[in-house]
Amino acid sequence: MTKLTNIVLATTNRGKLAELQKLFASINVEITSLADYPTVPEAIEDGDTFKVNARRKAVHYSTLLHQPVLADDSGLEVFALNGAPGVYSARYSGSTPMPRIERDTLNNKKLLSALQDVAPKNRHARFYCGLCLCDAIGNVLVEAVGTLDGFISNTYK
């Protein structure tokens, strides 16, 4: 197995970066993010699963940056909505550029609106995350998926 000392996290989300830096600190692995590479072209996330999108991002960025890359794709699958918003979770309310907090608010409001006639007991949902780690030349080292089941509440705070 390849020993990694620096990994680029395929995100510009500072919160996600801080979480991973804390997790990897004890094993002496430095975690940086795409914020350190503002000119790198964005990966195209047109896969039909979170796992596929995570792989596409990891391969894309590792081959461009020539560094190991850890990428994720995650979102919400609501059973009463036939799995929606699914891979479209981040852009469920549209794709107009706006700050993340505003986008999250619009996505949540749209989700609650779509569920307004669904009884609380039928609001089963799953948070799904796909992860992919590539080496510095785009070889996939590790892929993983995880889920967390729950229910969608009736209100948004």
Residue pairs with C-beta under 8 A, 6 or more apart in sequence:
1 141
2 68
2 135
2 141
4 29
4 68
4 135
5 28
5 29
5 30
6 29
6 30
6 31
6 32
6 67
6 68
7 24
7 29
7 30
7 31
7 32
7 67
7 68
7 69
7 70
7 133
8 31
8 32
8 33
8 34
8 36
8 37
8 61
8 62
8 65
8 67
8 68
8 69
8 70
9 16
9 17
9 20
9 31
9 32
9 33
9 34
9 69
9 70
9 71
10 33
10 34
10 43
10 57
10 58
10 61
10 69
10 70
10 71
10 72
11 17
11 33
11 34
11 72
12 33
12 34
12 35
13 33
13 100
14 33
14 35
16 33
17 31
17 32
17 33
17 35
20 31
20 70
21 31
24 30
24 31
31 70
34 40
34 61
37 65
40 61
40 64
40 65
41 64
43 56
43 57
43 60
43 61
43 71
44 56
44 60
45 53
45 56
45 57
45 73
45 87
46 53
46 56
47 53
47 55
47 56
47 73
47 87
48 87
49 87
49 130
50 72
50 73
50 74
50 75
50 87
50 128
50 129
50 130
50 145
51 73
51 130
51 132
51 143
51 145
52 73
52 130
53 73
53 87
53 130
54 71
54 72
54 73
54 130
54 131
54 132
54 143
55 71
55 130
55 132
55 140
55 143
57 69
57 71
57 72
57 73
57 132
58 69
58 70
58 71
58 132
58 133
58 134
58 140
59 132
59 134
59 138
59 140
61 69
61 71
61 134
62 68
62 69
62 134
62 135
62 136
62 137
62 138
63 137
63 138
65 136
66 136
66 137
67 136
68 133
68 134
68 135
68 136
68 141
69 133
69 134
70 131
70 132
70 133
71 131
71 132
71 133
71 134
72 129
72 130
72 131
72 132
73 87
73 129
73 130
74 89
74 127
74 128
74 129
74 130
75 85
75 86
75 87
75 88
75 89
75 90
75 127
75 128
76 85
76 86
76 89
76 111
76 125
76 126
76 127
76 128
77 83
77 84
77 85
77 86
77 125
77 126
77 127
77 128
78 84
78 85
78 111
78 114
78 115
78 123
78 124
78 125
78 152
79 122
79 124
79 125
79 126
80 115
80 118
80 122
80 123
80 124
81 114
81 115
84 92
84 114
85 92
85 107
85 111
89 107
90 103
90 107
91 103
92 107
92 110
92 111
93 103
93 106
93 107
93 109
93 110
94 106
98 106
105 156
108 156
109 156
111 152
112 152
112 154
112 155
112 156
115 123
115 152
120 151
120 153
120 154
123 151
123 152
123 153
124 149
124 150
124 151
125 149
125 150
125 151
125 152
126 147
126 148
126 149
126 150
127 147
127 148
127 150
128 145
128 146
128 147
129 145
129 146
129 147
130 143
130 144
130 145
131 142
131 143
131 144
131 145
131 146
132 140
132 142
132 143
133 140
133 141
133 142
133 143
134 140
134 141
135 141
